[in-house]
Amino acid sequence: MTDGGALAGETAAGGTSPGVLETLARRLLADVRRKAGIRHDRPLERKLARILSAMPLPALERWVGQIEAAPPDSADWLSLIENLTIHETYFFRDKPHHEHLRRHVLPALIAARRPLRTLRLWSAGCATGEEAYSLAIVALEALADAGEARRSGDGVATGWNLDVLGTDLSRIAVRQARNACYGGEGLSPFRDLPEEYAGWFVPLGGEAPLHRRVRADARAAVRFDRHNLMDPVPPGCGFDLVSCRNVMIYFDENGRTRALRQLTGAVAADGWLVLGTTDRLPDDAPFDRHRGDRALAFRRHGGGAG
């Protein structure tokens, strides 16, 4: 961040009053809401005010003004947002959802896309990549289930073009996702991993005995990029499946509306949209709701993506 070193290395000049700090914190959080749709609460406001107290007031006011004027893809603004957002997730979060994908949604897609032998999937707000890799693994397993891929000791091989795009607002999260290595104490990214998918992750051993890397065949199907769901356009269109789960709970109402407009517009005719269990589409959205066992997906009406 511009002047960002002062956040950690200086003390507040003259003891800036808490009221002034909270006002500046509210300005920053209002800017985050405008540019990223992310709502905030009082605890976050107070936390940010405590962090800001380390900066001399003149420098702090100047820096807040610079952040407000910065575009949402600038290094200064991204440094702020990465300190305020949560990137915690894990593989195969919500097992009924992934089972519904594998047994119902993806088989329907595979049958429909068999002439082209192509599947384009978008995992939006994928944090550090667990959601995107889980989606790719389930897609490869569904292709094998349908006789469109071959399982072997080396992995799953298929003649289909499987392209999974994972996006997140955070540069740090995207960088970690591309690395495809996960673990640490407790192996928390794997805390609810179904046994049938354990072979998709290779222990690193050596100096990182608590870490595993996503298997090469799944890595080959996934690419990552940074993307803001508040941008006017999605990172592509005509996706066969768009997944955005456990993301919209952080948005305000305007942010949810903008994100849903982007997500629904990215789905191909007869494609699928998968949201969190508490998310809803507008009544006039051109999608049919499909319920499973504690799972929910929406299929776009045919005849065009408009």
N, C-alpha and C positions, 0 to 999 in steps of 0.2 A: 504494500500500500504506500502511496505517497505519504511521507511523514510517519509511516506506520511503525518505524522503530521506536517512536516515542511512546507507543502504547505499552511496550514492555520495559523500556529503559529509562523513562523519566518519571518524575513525580509531579502531581498537580501543583501548579503555581498558586500560592496563596490559599490553597484548600478550596477549590471550586465547590460551590454549594450543590447538594444533592438535587435540588430543584432544577438548576441549570443543566446538570448532567442528564437528568431524566428527560428534559425537553429535547436535548440533542439526541439522546437515544431514540426518542419517539420519532424524530425527524428521519433518522437512519432507517428505522423499521418501517416507517411509512414509505420510504423510497424502495425498500425491499418488496413491500406489498404491491407497489405500482409496477415494478419491473419483473417480479417473479410470481406474483399472485399469492405469496405466502403470508398468512395471517400470523399474528404474534399474541402473546399473553403478557400479563404483568410480570411474572417471574423472569421471562426472557428480557423484558425491558429493564428490570432492575439489574440483571446479570450484565447486560451490555453497559449500563451506566457505571457499574463498578469497574469494568474494563477501561472505559473511557476516562475514568478518574486519574489514570496514570499519565495522561497527556496534559501539558500546560494549556490553559483555556484558549489563548490566541491561536495556537497551532491546531487545537481541536476544532474550533469553529471554522478555521480555514479548510481543514481536512473534510469536515462534514459537507461543506459547500462543494468541494471537489467531487466527493462521492455522488452527491445529488446531481451534479452536472455530467457525470461519467455515463457512457452508454453501458448497457447490461452485459456487453462482452468485453469490457475493459478489464485489465489486470487488477486495478484498484477495487472495482466493484466486486469482481469474482472473489478476491481475497476476503472481503467482508462476508459474502454469502456463504462461503465455505466454512466459516467459523460459526455460522448460525444454523446450518442445516444438519440433519441427522442422516447418516448413511448406513445405519445398522440394518442388516437383513440376513437371511440364511437360505441355503439351498432347499428347494422343494417346500417352501413355506406354504402351508395350507394344502395338505395331501389330497383332500377331496377335489380341490380345484385341478390339480395336475392329473388326477385320475380321470376327471371329466374331459380334460383336453385330450388325453391319450385314447380314451375309449369312445368318445363321441365327436368332439369338435374336429380334431385332426383327421380321423378317418373320413369324415364328410368332405373336408378340404382336399384330401388326397384323391378321393374319387372324382371330385370336380376338376382338379388340376392335372389329372393323369395324362391328358393329351399333350400338355406343355412340359410336364415333369419338372415343374418349378414351384417352389414355395418361398414367398417373401414375407418375413415376419418382423414386427417392430416391437421391442420391449422398451416402453417409454418410462423414464424415471427409474432406471434399473440400478441406481446406486453403484455399488462396487462390482456389479456384474453377475451376482448370483441368480437374479431373475432371468437374465438373458441366457446364461448357460443352462439353467434348468429347462427353459423353453426349447433350446436347441436339442438337448438330450431327449426330452419327451418327443420332439418331432422325429428324431432319428429312430427312436424305439417304435413310434407309430408307423414309420415307413417300413421298418423290418416286420412289424406285425402284419402289415398289408401285403407283404411279399415284394416290396419295392426297394428293399435293402437287404444286405447279407451280413449276418453277424459272424465274426471269427475271433480268434485270439488276438488279432491286431486291432479290433474295433469293428465299427459298422461302416460298410462301404455301400454307396448307392450311386446310381446314375442320375439321380435327381440333382437339380441345382437348389440347394437349401441355403438361403441367405437370411441370417438373423441379425438385425441391427439393434444394438443396445445404446440408449442415449441417457444422459443425465446432465443436470445443470452444472455439476461440479467437475472441474478439471482434475482434481485429486482423485475423485472416485473413478473417473474414466481411465486415468492412468493405472490405477490398481486393477481395474477390470481387465485391461489389456494384458497385464502381467499374468493373470489367471492362476495365481498362487494364493492359497487361503489356509488359515489355521491359527495357531497360537494356543495359549492356555485354554483348555476346555474344548478346543476345536469348535467354537461357537458357530461358525458358518455351517457346520455339519451336525448341529445338535438335534435335528429332526429328520435326518437323512434316511429315507427308506432303504432297507437292506438291498433291494433289487437294483438300486442305482449306485451302490458303493463302488463298484468296479470302474465307474467313470472318473474316479479321482485317484491319482497316482501319488503315493507317499514319496516325499523328497529324500528323507533319510539324511545321512551325513550331518551337516551343521544345522539342519532344519527338520528335526525328527517329528515335530508337531504340525508340519505343514504338508499340504497335498496340492498337486497341480491338476487342473482340468485336463482330461485326456485329449490327445491331439485331434481325434476325429471331431469332437465337439468344438474345440478351439477353431478348427478350420472353417466351421460354419458360421462363426460369430465375428462381427466387427463392431467397433464402438466409436461414438462421436459425442461431442458435447452439444447439447441442444436445450433450449429454454421453451417450455410448453406455452409461454406467453408470447412467443414469436408469432408474427402474422401468418407464417406458413409452416407446415410440417417438414421434416427432413426428407420427404419423399411422398409419393402417393401410390395408390393401387396396391397397398399391402393386403395380402391374403388374411393376415391376422394381426391385430394390434392389441397389445396387452399393456395395461396401465393399472397396477394394483398397489394399494397402500400408499398412494401419492396424493390423491385429491383431498384426503383428510387434513392436509396442511394448507389448503387453499381457502381463501375467502370466497364468497358467492360469485363475485365477478371473475375471480381466477378460475373457479370451476367451470363457469360458462365458457370462458375463452379456451380453456384446455379441452373441454368436450367438443367444441367446434373444430379444433384442430385434429383431435383424435378421430372423430367420426368422418371428417373429410378425407382422412388418409386411407380409409378402408375401401377395398375394391368391391365391385358388385358381387354379391353372394359371399363376401368375405365376413370375417368375424371380428368382434370387439369384445375384449375381456376386461372387466373392471373389478374393483374391490367389492366385497359383499354388501357394503352399505352405499355404494354409488348407484345413481339412477340416471337414466336418459330422459330427456324431455318427451312428453307424450307424442309429439309430432315427429320425433326422430324416425328416419326410415329403416328401423330395425325391428326384428322379432326377437322376443325374449325366449331363451331356452334354459330351463332349469334342470339341474342335476342334483345329486345327493350333496347338499350343502355347497353347491357351486352354481354359478350364473354366468351365462354368456349371451351375446346379442349377435344375430346374423343380419347382415344388410340385405335389403330387398334387391332383387336382380334388376337388370336394365339400366345400369350406369351408376357411377359413384356420386352424382350430383345430389 
